[in-house]
């Protein structure tokens, strides 16, 4: 239901590419914060090695991540006890190869998914600042050394009168480039850090690095555009699309249905889901309900210990609609997950004021859509 350990490593690779970034469109320039200390963006090439100190993912602590980047191409390698995971980005695709399972997944540029995941160094800095510009005080506190490089140190403290899913954050940005050399995020008692331990901006990079030569027995799934697999539908279309009766929240004074999206991707990496966005009466985002069908043998499964252990202290077993459920409070991720009637339900809490008790109350009011 939550995904296995190998899937988690795959998602961490995407995390490396984006370094916590999800592109925002607010017009906000980092020059205002660092007083034009950085010049115009340059085409950057480098080889780097990163280390992670993630309190939520203890087993990833000693893993070395290697990264090569040349202009708009990159390669990331992660060696784990379960085999290597490699991500290669060229002019057309990002390819994720998982050695142990002999599987590869190719995603084309030009779609929202990949374009948001892969940014230039300047876009990354702007994106990170955009996410917190209205809710945090951002200050340039001086220069420090990271990976033997001079870096500007930015500190973002959450304003006391502002609500935000993001805690305090710190960025160390290379003085000569826009590359973020170190990121520290603090949320409550949890502190997570990603840092380059080695970085060389004058590397000798062979173009063959960006040509992933896969074994013949590897299964490759290609997605040219995720948007073509998704469509907005009406409430009446749900039973036919999902081929099962499902439960949704009825509109009331506390939550109202906003949009319904149906996504279906066929093939070995096939995926089908229904995403329902809810808003408050004032129009502000409240929560997102994601629904997808499980395999038949999962229909009556309870949450496994492996699923629970992935998040450790950040996960709590609870009861939802008389069914065992998992509440995840994982950094900025707050979600409730359970299986009912062969259908997997996942609620992502968007509004910072929305509590677990609110969600429990809402689920008791769910109505079956036939």
C-alpha positions, 0 to 999 in steps of 0.5 A: 500500500505504501510502497516497498523499500526499493520503491523508496530508494527510487523515489529518493533518486528523484528527490536528489534530482529536485533536492526538495524542489517543486517548481513554483511560479511566484515571481521572486528573485533570490538576488533580493536576498543575497544582494546581487552577490551571484551573477547571471546563471552559467552553464555548469558542469561538475562531478559531485558526491553527496551524503544524506543525514535523514532522520526518517530514513536511517538506512540511507545514511551511509549511502554515497550518491555520485552525480555528474552534470554537464549543461542539461545532462546528468547522471546519478548513481546510488549503490545500495545493498539491494543493487544499484539505482541509476538516473540518467537525464539527456536532452529527451528523457530521464531514465531510471534503471533499477539493477536488481529488478532489471527494470527501467522507466523512461520519462520524456521532457515536455511534460509537467512531471519531469519539467518540475523535477529537473531544474537548472541550478538557478531555477532550483534556488528560486524554487526553494525560496519561492516556497517560503517567501511569504511565510519565512524571514530569509537572511544572508548570514555570510560565507562559509566553506562547503566541500572546500568551496566558498558558499553563501549561507542563507537562513530562512526562519518561519514567521511566528504569525504565519502558517506553513508546512515548511519548518526552518531551512538553511541553504549554502549556495556556491559563490561562483555558481548557483549550485546548492552545496548544502541544504538543512531542513528543521521541522520540530525536532527533526533535522534533515541535511543533504550535503556535497562532500566533494564537488569538481566544477572542472571535471573530465566528463565523457559523453558516454556517461549520459548514454545508458547502455542497458542489458538486453533482458531489461524491461523498459517502459516509456512515458512520453507525456503523463498528461495524456494519461490523465483527464478530468471527469465527473462524479457520474463517470467514476463507477465505470472508470474505477470498475468498483464502488468507492467512497467519497466525501459529500459536500458540506460546510467543512469541505467541498469537492473541487476537481476529479482527475482520472489517470490510467497508464498501461504496461508493466508499470501500469497505474490507475488512480482517481484523484479528488481535490477538496477545498474549504468553503472559502476556496482554499485547498483542504485535502486530496483523496487518492484512490486506486485498486489493489490486487485481489490478494490485497483486498483484505490485507492489513498494514504490514510491519514492513510498511509501518517500519518504513516511516518508524516513529513518523507512522502511527497505526490508527482506525479509519472506518473500522479498518486498520489504517496508517497515519504518516507524519513524515516531514512535510507529508501528512497522510492517512492510508487504508484499504477497504473493499479492495480499494486503496484510499490515501488522504493528503492533508493540505491545509495546515489547520486540518488535523487527524481528528478532523479527517477521522470525522470526515471519513465517517461521513463518506458516501458510496458512489455507485 
